[in-house]
Amino acid sequence: MFETIENKRISEKIIEQIQKMIMDGTLKTGDKLPPERELTEQFRVGRPVLREALKALELIGLIERRHGQGNFIVNNIENSLFKPLSLSFKLSNGNIEEVLQLRYIVESYTAGQAATVATKDDVEKLYSIMKDMMEADTEIEKSYFDRMFHYEIASISKNKLIINLLESLSYLLDIFIEKTIRMSFFGEDSIEKIYNEHIRIIRAIETHDRKEAVEATNYHLGQINTAMLHD
């Protein structure tokens, strides 16, 4: 089942092989990995190296260790503390303008798709999030509901790949949104503008007006002054 591992960053090779087996369908969600003793024999590695690899996969959200049962393939990436794309972007000296460009690409699509497929319950949830945002007392609370608003639109679009992408980039997007809310909360730009822009997006989704949903989203993102978001 598993290939023998050569001596080159052995734990990384184990991780790569298990990831490859997930991608090609050999391993699926719910599958139980062989016992550690058997895995050490198949990989021809020591137990400390194997456990290092399994722990890394657990942190990523691909493996879950169940006491007394063993290691299972899971899909806990969205709950993982490890956000590889966010960290890679920061380490590569990415800038705030690139984050906004990505938001244009992703959110204009998800808003349009949400306008196409949204149910009455979906729309009610968006209005509920907006109500909570407007009633929140602090910038931190308002930022939280702002993030929920945009993530919920992505969720309504039902594109799992986009949802996973946003989860992996959540550190970056959360910081971006927090800075935007802070700027509006304390700066000359009234927070009311953001409320109105959000409501416009919701109404477009509610009336299944795809074109308006995209235009409203692009207008909303276009109001962000990236020059003021730099640290």
Salt bridges, closest charged atoms under 4 A:
GLU12 OE2 - ARG9 NH2 2.70
ASP24 OD2 - LYS20 NZ 3.96
GLU36 OE1 - ARG47 NE 3.85
GLU36 OE1 - ARG51 NE 2.77
GLU36 OE2 - ARG65 NH1 2.96
GLU41 OE2 - ARG37 NH1 3.73
GLU58 OE1 - LYS55 NZ 3.84
GLU64 OE1 - ARG66 NE 2.71
GLU97 OE2 - HIS230 NE2 2.94
GLU107 OE2 - ARG103 NE 2.57
GLU107 OE1 - HIS150 ND1 2.84
GLU135 OE2 - LYS131 NZ 2.95
GLU139 OE1 - ARG182 NE 3.02
ASP146 OD1 - HIS150 NE2 3.20
ASP146 OD1 - HIS198 NE2 3.80
GLU152 OE1 - LYS125 NZ 3.53
ASP174 OD1 - ARG147 NE 3.32
GLU178 OE2 - ARG147 NH1 3.28
GLU197 OE2 - LYS193 NZ 3.35
GLU197 OE1 - HIS220 ND1 2.58
GLU212 OE2 - ARG200 NE 2.64
ASP231 OD1 - LYS179 NZ 2.66
